Amino acid sequence: MGQPLLFYAVIALSAMHVSQTTAPSARPVAEMYHTRCIRYLISLDSGDPLIEQGVALATTCLLRSYEILAEGHDPNRHLKGAYSLVSHSLASELQRNFFDDPSGGLLHSGFWNYLREDITFSLFGHYPLKIDLDHIPKLRNVSSDQDHLNAISLLLGRIINIAFGPTPEKAGHDWEVALSYIKDWLSDLPAHCEPFSRAKVPPFSGLPTAHMLKPCHGNTLSCDAPIRN
């Protein structure tokens, strides 16, 4: 790995995982490399190539996993740091076409990793995401399974912001828009993402439902590899 910052983050996370599973003595190594990462990140200027290329964001996402393993409660520090880097990237003129290619590059991967971490943290706490998704358009050029996963992650983030947001007077219209987006997303899915059965039962809500025989059948839908007959 040619980038020291990412290398430090990988070693910090790996050593912390080892310390929590098989070798507690690895914790000092994890903490040492974590400290190196923090010092390196603090030294970066706003226009540093490591920020523009997504290296800093990818590093912070790794450190987010590190802090979850390292502490008994979730301090949320590195998630806030990732939010700051994401906000900088989305505001940058260089990234004005950021979402035209929804699956390309380290910066994109860091964004989607951050978004899912933000979603998880918000669901546990029952409050909106740190990031405002209203100004982010629906994804274009969606083709791969990963693209479809990214698209529904963006929709889930919007729904969380509606559910836990401060403007209930807008919620009715926002729910209708979100539901229409979900229906569009479902209609665009390739055939191999469809459930193997759709039972005709009275609907429980306006949302489409898929009925599986066992919980594990539903879990297979989250796998990266397509399931084929």
VEXFI-432629 format. One record per residue (C-alpha): x, y, z; residue in one letter. Coordinates in steps of 0.25 Angstrom, whole numbers, padded with zeros to 4 digits, always signed. Each point is the difference from the previous one (the first is absolute). Example, Ala and Ser with C-alpha at 12.3 -4.5 7.8 and 13.67 -1.06 7.14 Angstrom:
// VEXFI-432629
+0049-0018+0031A/+0006+0014-0002S/
***
This chain:
// VEXFI-432629
+0000+0000+0000M/+0007+0013-0005G/-0008+0010+0008Q/+0005+0001+0015P/-0013+0006+0005L/-0009-0012-0005L/+0011-0010+0005F/+0000+0006+0014Y/-0015-0001+0000A/-0001-0014-0005V/+0011-0004+0011I/-0008+0007+0011A/-0013-0006-0003L/+0006-0014-0003S/+0008+0000+0013A/-0012+0005+0008M/-0008-0011-0005H/+0010-0010+0004V/+0001+0006+0014S/-0015-0002+0001Q/+0000-0014-0005T/+0013-0008+0002T/+0011+0008+0005A/-0002+0011+0010P/+0014+0004+0000S/-0002+0006-0014A/-0007+0012+0005R/+0012+0009+0002P/+0004-0002-0015V/-0014+0003-0004A/+0000+0013+0009E/+0014+0004-0006M/-0005-0001-0014Y/-0013+0007+0003H/+0008+0012+0006T/+0009+0000-0012R/-0013+0001-0009C/-0006+0012+0009I/+0013+0008-0001R/+0001-0003-0015Y/-0014+0005-0002L/+0001+0012+0008I/+0012+0004-0008S/-0008+0000-0013L/-0004+0014-0007D/-0014+0001-0006S/+0005-0001-0014G/+0010-0012+0003D/-0001-0011-0011P/-0003-0010+0010L/-0013+0007+0003I/-0004+0002-0014E/+0004-0014-0004Q/-0008-0006+0011G/+0012-0006+0008V/-0004+0008+0013A/-0014-0004-0001L/+0003-0015-0002A/+0010+0001+0012T/-0011+0007+0009T/-0010-0011-0004C/+0010-0011+0005L/+0002+0008+0012L/-0015+0000+0002R/+0001-0015+0001S/+0012+0001+0009Y/-0008+0009+0010E/-0012-0009+0001I/+0009-0012+0003L/+0009+0008+0010A/-0010+0006+0009E/-0011-0005+0009G/-0010+0011-0005H/+0000+0007-0014D/+0007+0013+0001P/-0004+0004-0014N/+0013+0008-0002R/+0005-0006-0013H/-0014+0000-0006L/+0000+0015+0002K/+0013+0001-0006G/-0005-0008-0012A/-0012+0009-0001Y/+0009+0012-0001S/+0008-0006-0011L/-0012-0004-0008V/-0006+0014+0001S/+0013+0006-0005H/+0000-0010-0012S/-0014+0003-0004L/+0002+0015+0001A/+0012-0001-0008S/-0001+0006-0014E/+0009-0012-0005L/-0011-0010+0005Q/-0012+0007-0007R/-0002-0013-0008N/+0002-0008+0012F/-0012-0009-0002F/+0000-0002-0015D/+0009-0012+0002D/-0006-0006+0013P/+0010-0011+0001S/+0013+0005-0004G/+0013+0003+0009G/+0004+0001+0014L/-0007+0013+0003L/-0013-0007-0004H/+0003-0012+0008S/+0003+0008+0012G/-0013+0008-0002F/-0009-0012+0000W/+0007-0006+0012N/-0002+0012+0007Y/-0015+0001-0003L/-0003-0014+0005R/+0008+0003+0013E/-0008+0013+0001D/-0013-0008-0003I/+0003-0011+0011T/+0004+0010+0011F/-0013+0008-0003S/-0009-0012+0001L/+0006-0004+0013F/-0002+0015+0005G/-0013+0003-0007H/+0004+0013-0006Y/+0003+0005-0014P/+0013-0002-0007L/+0012+0010+0002K/-0001+0002-0015I/-0011+0007-0008D/-0004-0008-0012L/-0010+0010-0005D/+0010+0006-0010H/+0005-0014-0005I/-0007-0004-0013P/-0005-0014-0003K/+0012-0009-0005L/+0002+0000-0015R/+0007-0011-0009N/-0004-0011+0010V/+0003-0013-0006S/+0008-0009+0010S/-0005-0007+0012D/+0008+0009+0008Q/-0006+0012-0006D/-0014-0005+0004H/+0005-0002+0014L/+0005+0014+0000N/-0013+0006-0005A/-0008-0007+0010I/+0009+0004+0011S/-0002+0015-0004L/-0015-0002+0000L/+0001-0007+0014L/+0008+0013+0005G/-0011+0009-0006R/-0011-0008+0007I/+0008+0000+0014I/+0001+0015-0002N/-0015+0001-0002I/-0004-0009+0011A/+0009+0007+0011F/+0001+0014-0007G/-0005+0013+0007P/-0011+0004-0010T/-0012-0009+0001P/-0008+0009-0008E/+0007-0004-0012K/+0000-0015+0003A/-0012-0003-0008G/+0005+0005-0013H/+0014-0006+0003D/-0005-0014+0003W/-0007+0000-0014E/+0012+0005-0007V/+0009-0011+0007A/-0011-0011-0003L/+0001+0004-0015S/+0015-0001+0000Y/-0001-0014+0007I/-0010-0005-0011K/+0010+0006-0011D/+0011-0007+0007W/-0007-0013+0000L/-0004+0001-0014S/+0014+0002-0005D/+0006-0012+0007L/+0005-0011-0009P/-0007-0014+0000A/+0010-0007+0009H/-0003+0009+0011C/-0015-0004+0000E/-0005-0009+0011P/-0004-0014-0004F/-0014+0002+0004S/-0010+0011+0002R/-0012-0005+0007A/-0013+0007-0003K/-0005+0004+0014V/-0007+0013+0005P/+0010+0011+0001P/+0004+0005+0014F/+0004+0013-0005S/+0003+0008-0013G/+0014-0006+0000L/+0003-0012-0009P/+0002-0013+0008T/+0008-0012-0004A/-0003-0013+0008H/+0011-0010+0003M/-0001-0014+0005L/+0011+0001+0010K/+0008+0012+0006P/+0012-0005-0007C/-0006+0002-0014H/-0002+0015+0003G/+0014+0001+0005N/+0005-0005-0014T/-0005+0013-0006L/+0011+0008+0007S/+0011-0009-0006C/+0009+0007-0010D/+0000-0012-0010A/-0013-0002-0008P/-0008-0013+0003I/-0003-0008-0013R/-0008-0012-0002N/
***
